Amino acid sequence: MDSVGRPADALQEQAWAFLDGQQDRPTGPQETQPPPADSCDPGAPATMTLAWVPSGDYEEAVALWPELAEGDLAAGPDGPLPHALYCRAFQRQLHELSERGIATLAIAPVRVAPFTAWCAEQGRPPDSNARASYADRLAADSDPSVVTWPPGRNEPCWCGSRRKYKKCCAAPTSTKSGRQS
């Protein structure tokens, strides 16, 4: 503005200060620093495996295990949510856990028949605690069905839909319908 005889205003001075600061920054690749320790929940575990019920077993699971059907992820106003909405709620839970500082999240599919057989072997009821233990066991045994979250944007979605993650569970949704927009 000085070149046309007018003094610089506050916005222009902020822009010049910003540009001066940018010139002082290195332009090459930088080593990324971990987030400050106080930005994460200090009590958050480094790794967590979550039990998830796949599509082919979901309807049977919510019928067999009322506490699953009434839980935060599956309960709807008229009974259990459809599997797609259960997966969307599960995706939100994964995001929340990640934001709380859990570095590695894994999803272990809990299929009804193998899980109930495992519970019988262990002498345990098939409740949420048993599902969590079973998920941990699958992860500890390096079961190939256990997947790390999040997958890459162009990789298959963790929910088993065979769609790209970015077009499935990572896609924005309508809050009322749960459908991709």
N, C-alpha and C positions, 0 to 999 in steps of 0.2 A: 504494500500500500504506500510505502514511502516513495516509490517511483512515480506515483500519481499525485503526490502532495498530501496524502491523508495519513494520519497516525494509525498504527495497528490497533485493532480492538483486542479484547481479552481472548476470544476464540482463536484469532490468528497467532497470538503469543503462545497459547497452549499448543497449537500445531507446530510452531517452530521449536518449542521445547521438546515435543515428542520426536520430531525429526532429528534433532541434535542427539537425543538419547539413542535413537536407532543407529546412528553412525558409530556410536561407541560399542555397539554389540558385535560380537564375532558373527560371521556369516557361515562358517563351515559347520559340519555336523557336530552336534554337541552330545556329550554323555548325559543321559537323563538321570536326574537325581530322584531317589525315592521320596514320596510325600513326607512332609514333616511328621514326626512321631505323634504330635498332638492332633493330627487330622484324622487319625484312625482310632477306633475303639481299642484301648490298650489290652482289654481282655479278650479280644477277638482271636479265635484260633487261626493259624496260618492256612490250614486246609480244612475243608468240610465236605462231606459227601451227604447228599440228600436223597431220600427214598422218593421215587416218583412212580406212579402206576401208568403203564402204557395203555394205549387205546384199546387193544384187544382184551385187556383184563379189567379196565376201569369199571365197566358196568357191573361185573360180577363182584369186584372189590367193594364198591360202595354198598352193594346189597349185603355182602357178608360182614362188613365191618362198619357198623353205624357211626362209630367215632370218626372214621375217615369221612363219611358222607356229611357229618355235621361239623367238620373242621373248617377252618378259615379258607382253605383253598378250594374245597369242593361244595360247600353249602350254598345253595341258592334260595330264593324266596319260596319256590315251590318244590323243594327237594334238591337232590344233587345237581350241580351244574353239568351241562354237556362237557365232554372231554376237552373240546377246543377251549372253552372258557376256563376249565381247570388248568390247562397248560398256560393260558395267559396269566392267571393268578400265580402260578408257579414261577413264571418268568419275572413277574414283579417282585416276588420273594427273592429270587436270585439277585436281582438288581439291588435290592435293599441290603442284602448280606454283603455284596461286593462293596457298596458304599460305606458299610460299617468297618471295612478294612480286612475282610477275609480275602487273602491273596489268591487262593486256589479253590474253586468250587467244582465239584463233580456231581453228576447225576447218575444214580443207580436205579435202573428199572426193576421194579418189584412185580414179578409175575405171580399170579395167585398160586398155581400148582407148585412150583419150586419153593416159593416162600412158605406155604403151609406145610410142605414136607420138611423144610428146615426147622420150622417151629416145633413140629412133632419130634424131630430128632433131639432138639434142644430142651424139650419139655417146657416150652413157653407159649403163652397165649399170643395169637396173631394181632397184637395191638401196635400202637404207634412206636413204643419203645423197641419192640421186636423188629419193626420195619427199619428203624434207624440202625439197630445192631446188624441187621441183615445187609443193609446198604454199606455199612462200614466193612463188613466181611467181604462183600463183592469187590470193593475197592482194594482191600488188603490182598485179596487173591488175584489182583490184576485181571479181573473178569473183563473180557472184551466188550461187554455190553455197557460198561460204565464209561460215560463220556465227560470230558472236561468242558466247563462252561466259562465263557461263551465260545461257541464255534466261530470261525471266520465268517464274515458277511456272505461270502459266496459258497461256503460249505453247507452240507445238508444240515437242516435244523435238528436240534437235540430231541425234539418231540417225536421224531420218527415219521414225519409227514413226507419225507423225501424232497421237500421244497427247500430252496435256498433259505438260510437263516434270515437274511434281510427281507425276504418276501413272506416269511412265516411269523415266528414268535418275536422277531426283532422289528417287525413292521409296526408303524403307528396304528392305533385302533380307535374306534369310536368307543367312548366310555360306556354307552348304554348297551350296544349290541355285542361288543367284543370282536366285531368284524374288522378286517383290514380296510383301511381307507385308501 
